[in-house]
Amino acid sequence: MWYCFNVSGTHTVVVGDRGRLVVPAEVRERAGLVEGTTLVLLETPSGIVLMTRAQLRDRVRDELSGLDLVGELLAERRAVAANEDAA
């Protein structure tokens, strides 16, 4: 779920020369963006999302929370090994 700081959550930006975007000053101030801040452009099925590395890290952690990835991997490996042993 995405949260926005302004009423509409929408800001219009225009792609300029050499593909440059200008992030509105109010957004930069709220997000703490300064010259040299690295942003990540994420292509999703529903569109493009622009976020800081910290925001991306937090999003990935939220999406992976509660998952037992190690357990799933071990179960998968055990199933593959069992199939190989049976063959």
MISEZA-90135 format. One record per residue (C-alpha): residue number from 1; x, y, z; residue in one letter; chain. Coordinates in nm, 2 decimals. Example, Ala and Ser with C-alpha at 12.3 -4.5 7.8 and 13.67 -1.06 7.14 Angstrom:
% residues 2
{vexlum: 1&east: 1.23&north: -0.45&up: 0.78&fimar: a&zadren: A}
{vexlum: 2&east: 1.37&north: -0.11&up: 0.71&fimar: s&zadren: A}
% end
This chain:
% residues 87
{vexlum: 1&east: 0.00&north: 0.00&up: 0.00&fimar: m&zadren: A}
{vexlum: 2&east: 0.14&north: 0.34&up: -0.09&fimar: w&zadren: A}
{vexlum: 3&east: 0.09&north: 0.65&up: 0.12&fimar: y&zadren: A}
{vexlum: 4&east: 0.11&north: 1.00&up: -0.02&fimar: c&zadren: A}
{vexlum: 5&east: 0.18&north: 1.33&up: 0.16&fimar: f&zadren: A}
{vexlum: 6&east: -0.05&north: 1.56&up: -0.04&fimar: n&zadren: A}
{vexlum: 7&east: -0.42&north: 1.54&up: -0.09&fimar: v&zadren: A}
{vexlum: 8&east: -0.41&north: 1.39&up: -0.43&fimar: s&zadren: A}
{vexlum: 9&east: -0.08&north: 1.21&up: -0.41&fimar: g&zadren: A}
{vexlum: 10&east: -0.02&north: 1.30&up: -0.77&fimar: t&zadren: A}
{vexlum: 11&east: 0.25&north: 1.53&up: -0.91&fimar: h&zadren: A}
{vexlum: 12&east: 0.30&north: 1.60&up: -1.28&fimar: t&zadren: A}
{vexlum: 13&east: 0.65&north: 1.59&up: -1.41&fimar: v&zadren: A}
{vexlum: 14&east: 0.78&north: 1.62&up: -1.76&fimar: v&zadren: A}
{vexlum: 15&east: 1.07&north: 1.43&up: -1.91&fimar: v&zadren: A}
{vexlum: 16&east: 1.32&north: 1.68&up: -2.02&fimar: g&zadren: A}
{vexlum: 17&east: 1.63&north: 1.67&up: -2.24&fimar: d&zadren: A}
{vexlum: 18&east: 1.84&north: 1.36&up: -2.19&fimar: r&zadren: A}
{vexlum: 19&east: 1.55&north: 1.20&up: -2.00&fimar: g&zadren: A}
{vexlum: 20&east: 1.58&north: 1.42&up: -1.69&fimar: r&zadren: A}
{vexlum: 21&east: 1.29&north: 1.46&up: -1.44&fimar: l&zadren: A}
{vexlum: 22&east: 1.24&north: 1.74&up: -1.20&fimar: v&zadren: A}
{vexlum: 23&east: 1.10&north: 1.63&up: -0.86&fimar: v&zadren: A}
{vexlum: 24&east: 0.88&north: 1.90&up: -0.72&fimar: p&zadren: A}
{vexlum: 25&east: 1.04&north: 2.10&up: -0.44&fimar: a&zadren: A}
{vexlum: 26&east: 0.77&north: 2.01&up: -0.18&fimar: e&zadren: A}
{vexlum: 27&east: 0.83&north: 1.64&up: -0.25&fimar: v&zadren: A}
{vexlum: 28&east: 1.20&north: 1.68&up: -0.23&fimar: r&zadren: A}
{vexlum: 29&east: 1.17&north: 1.86&up: 0.10&fimar: e&zadren: A}
{vexlum: 30&east: 0.94&north: 1.61&up: 0.26&fimar: r&zadren: A}
{vexlum: 31&east: 1.14&north: 1.31&up: 0.14&fimar: a&zadren: A}
{vexlum: 32&east: 1.48&north: 1.47&up: 0.24&fimar: g&zadren: A}
{vexlum: 33&east: 1.61&north: 1.45&up: -0.12&fimar: l&zadren: A}
{vexlum: 34&east: 1.92&north: 1.66&up: -0.18&fimar: v&zadren: A}
{vexlum: 35&east: 2.15&north: 1.68&up: -0.48&fimar: e&zadren: A}
{vexlum: 36&east: 2.32&north: 1.35&up: -0.53&fimar: g&zadren: A}
{vexlum: 37&east: 2.05&north: 1.14&up: -0.37&fimar: t&zadren: A}
{vexlum: 38&east: 2.02&north: 0.81&up: -0.55&fimar: t&zadren: A}
{vexlum: 39&east: 1.67&north: 0.71&up: -0.65&fimar: l&zadren: A}
{vexlum: 40&east: 1.55&north: 0.37&up: -0.78&fimar: v&zadren: A}
{vexlum: 41&east: 1.31&north: 0.35&up: -1.07&fimar: l&zadren: A}
{vexlum: 42&east: 1.10&north: 0.04&up: -1.03&fimar: l&zadren: A}
{vexlum: 43&east: 0.90&north: -0.09&up: -1.32&fimar: e&zadren: A}
{vexlum: 44&east: 0.59&north: -0.27&up: -1.19&fimar: t&zadren: A}
{vexlum: 45&east: 0.30&north: -0.43&up: -1.38&fimar: p&zadren: A}
{vexlum: 46&east: 0.09&north: -0.13&up: -1.28&fimar: s&zadren: A}
{vexlum: 47&east: 0.34&north: 0.14&up: -1.37&fimar: g&zadren: A}
{vexlum: 48&east: 0.66&north: 0.31&up: -1.27&fimar: i&zadren: A}
{vexlum: 49&east: 0.75&north: 0.38&up: -0.91&fimar: v&zadren: A}
{vexlum: 50&east: 1.04&north: 0.62&up: -0.81&fimar: l&zadren: A}
{vexlum: 51&east: 1.18&north: 0.57&up: -0.46&fimar: m&zadren: A}
{vexlum: 52&east: 1.49&north: 0.60&up: -0.25&fimar: t&zadren: A}
{vexlum: 53&east: 1.70&north: 0.30&up: -0.17&fimar: r&zadren: A}
{vexlum: 54&east: 1.57&north: 0.30&up: 0.19&fimar: a&zadren: A}
{vexlum: 55&east: 1.21&north: 0.31&up: 0.07&fimar: q&zadren: A}
{vexlum: 56&east: 1.28&north: 0.01&up: -0.16&fimar: l&zadren: A}
{vexlum: 57&east: 1.45&north: -0.18&up: 0.12&fimar: r&zadren: A}
{vexlum: 58&east: 1.16&north: -0.12&up: 0.35&fimar: d&zadren: A}
{vexlum: 59&east: 0.91&north: -0.23&up: 0.07&fimar: r&zadren: A}
{vexlum: 60&east: 1.10&north: -0.55&up: 0.01&fimar: v&zadren: A}
{vexlum: 61&east: 1.12&north: -0.62&up: 0.38&fimar: r&zadren: A}
{vexlum: 62&east: 0.75&north: -0.56&up: 0.42&fimar: d&zadren: A}
{vexlum: 63&east: 0.67&north: -0.79&up: 0.13&fimar: e&zadren: A}
{vexlum: 64&east: 0.90&north: -1.07&up: 0.26&fimar: l&zadren: A}
{vexlum: 65&east: 0.80&north: -1.05&up: 0.62&fimar: s&zadren: A}
{vexlum: 66&east: 0.64&north: -1.36&up: 0.75&fimar: g&zadren: A}
{vexlum: 67&east: 0.77&north: -1.57&up: 0.47&fimar: l&zadren: A}
{vexlum: 68&east: 0.99&north: -1.87&up: 0.55&fimar: d&zadren: A}
{vexlum: 69&east: 1.22&north: -1.86&up: 0.25&fimar: l&zadren: A}
{vexlum: 70&east: 1.48&north: -2.09&up: 0.39&fimar: v&zadren: A}
{vexlum: 71&east: 1.22&north: -2.34&up: 0.49&fimar: g&zadren: A}
{vexlum: 72&east: 1.06&north: -2.33&up: 0.14&fimar: e&zadren: A}
{vexlum: 73&east: 1.41&north: -2.37&up: -0.02&fimar: l&zadren: A}
{vexlum: 74&east: 1.49&north: -2.67&up: 0.20&fimar: l&zadren: A}
{vexlum: 75&east: 1.16&north: -2.83&up: 0.12&fimar: a&zadren: A}
{vexlum: 76&east: 1.21&north: -2.78&up: -0.25&fimar: e&zadren: A}
{vexlum: 77&east: 1.57&north: -2.93&up: -0.23&fimar: r&zadren: A}
{vexlum: 78&east: 1.44&north: -3.23&up: -0.03&fimar: r&zadren: A}
{vexlum: 79&east: 1.17&north: -3.29&up: -0.29&fimar: a&zadren: A}
{vexlum: 80&east: 1.42&north: -3.28&up: -0.57&fimar: v&zadren: A}
{vexlum: 81&east: 1.66&north: -3.51&up: -0.39&fimar: a&zadren: A}
{vexlum: 82&east: 1.37&north: -3.76&up: -0.31&fimar: a&zadren: A}
{vexlum: 83&east: 1.28&north: -3.76&up: -0.68&fimar: n&zadren: A}
{vexlum: 84&east: 1.64&north: -3.82&up: -0.78&fimar: e&zadren: A}
{vexlum: 85&east: 1.67&north: -4.11&up: -0.53&fimar: d&zadren: A}
{vexlum: 86&east: 1.35&north: -4.26&up: -0.66&fimar: a&zadren: A}
{vexlum: 87&east: 1.47&north: -4.26&up: -1.02&fimar: a&zadren: A}
% end
